Amino acid sequence: MSFEQDLRRLDVIATELERGDLSLEDALARFEEGIATLRRASEALTAAEGRVTRLVEEADGALAEHDVDG
């Protein structure tokens, strides 16, 4: 699943849990799925943050790569 798909699935899971009409077994299954989905989305976000850079054009026209935090 993509990061965006994971976020949409988390939204569906949260809605289902908030409704409160699931059996205990189904609620636990959704909760477990939510935790796994959240971990996967968090890992994807961490990986993406690690790759994010910005290009800055320097005075001579050369492009320099800088970390977002830098």
N, C-alpha and C positions, 0 to 999 in steps of 0.2 A: 504494500500500500504506500501511496505517497504521503508526505507530511500533511497535505491538505485533506486527503481522504481520512487520515487518522484523526484530524481535528473534527471533521464532520461526524465520524463514528463516535468520538467521545461525546459530542453534543447529543447524539441519539441516545447513547447509553445513559447520560445524565438525565435526560428527559424521562426515559423509561423508569429509572430509579426514583426520580422525584414524584412520579405519578403515584407510586406506592401500591400498585395493583398486581405486582409480580409476586409469585410464591417465594418463600424464603430461598428455596433451591435456585430458582431462576434469578433472583436478586443477587445471590452470591456468585452465580456464573457471570452475570453482567459486570459485577464489581471486579472479578478476576480479569475479565476481558478488558475492562477499562484500565486497570493497572498495567497490563501488558501493552495496551495501545499507547498509554501515556509514556511508558518507558521508551517505546520505539520512537514516538514523536520527539521526545526529549533528546534521544541520541541523534536523531536526524537534525534537530535544531543545533545541537552542539557541533556536529560535523559541519553544518553550513556556516556557522559563526566562525569556525576555524579557517574556512576558505574565503571568507569575505575580506576583500581588500579594496582599496580605492586607488584609482590612478590619478596622479596629480601631474599636470603639465608644468614642467619647470621652465625657467626663463629661456633656456636655449631650445625649447620645443620638445625636449626628450620627455618621455613618460617615466615616472618613478612609481614604484609600487610601495604602498604603506599599509600597515595594519590599521584596521578601523580604530583601535584603541590608541594608536601612535599618532 
